[in-house]
Amino acid sequence: MEMEKIRECMEEKLNLEVIGAGLCRTGTSSLREALKILGFHCYHYTEMKKNNQINPWLDILSGKSEGWKSIFSGYTATVSCPSVTVYRKLMELCPEAKIILTVRDTQMWYQSVNDTVYSARNESGDKSTSEEVLSRLTM
């Protein structure tokens, strides 16, 4: 089974050496910068927006596609959303990758998310409740 996972990772040409398993607002931007200094090419939610990859992510999250290669091609690390929602699958695909879990005090994390993520959501007209948004972040 282990060889099958390694083969699938190689077929997808995923070169992820580091997988971040921490939610957004837990220091993932700082982690991304540290990984860059160490020479990793790091995928972060800003890359999703920059590369116009919202639809491929929606396909992956809805189970319509497993287009890992189209998203992670050329990257050696990934942190934050949306990849944190599939970190377990990425661990299966790349079993040799190192996993980094970033954490933050629960109340401080919630306040930070409320001030940033939820605030931006409200400004965009998204009517999802905070619980619905949180459940999407922690699938």
Residue, then its C-alpha position, 0 to 999 in steps of 0.5 A: m500500500e505504501m508503494e502505491k501511495i508513493r507511485e500516485c504521488m509521483e504520477e501526480k508529480l507532487n513534490l511537496e516536502v512540507i505540508g502545513a496542517g494549521l488553520c489560517r490565522t495561526g501563523t501560516s503567513s510567517l511559516r510561509e515566509a520561513l519556508k521561503i527563506l529555507g528555499f521552499h516554493c510554498y503554496h498559500y491561499t494567496e497563490m490560489k487567488k494569484n493563479n486563478q485556481i478557485n474552480p479547481w479547488l471547488d472541484i477538489l473539495s466537492g469530490k468532482s476532481e483530484g487535480w492535485k497536479s494542476i494546483f501544486s505543480g512546481y510547489t515544494a510546500t503548502v500551508s494555510c487554506p485551502s490546502v489545510t482542508v485536504y492535508r490528510k489526503l496530501m499526507e497520503l499522496c506524499p508520505e515522506a513530507k514533513i507535517i507542520l501543525t501551527v496552533r494559536d490560543t482558541q480565543m485569540w484565533y477566533q478574534s483574529v478570524n472574526d476581524t479578518v476572514y468573517s469581516a471580509r465575508n460580510e463585506s462581500g455579501d456572503k450570508s453564511t453563519s460563522e459556524e458554516v464558514l468555520s465548518r468549511l475551514t475545518m472539513 
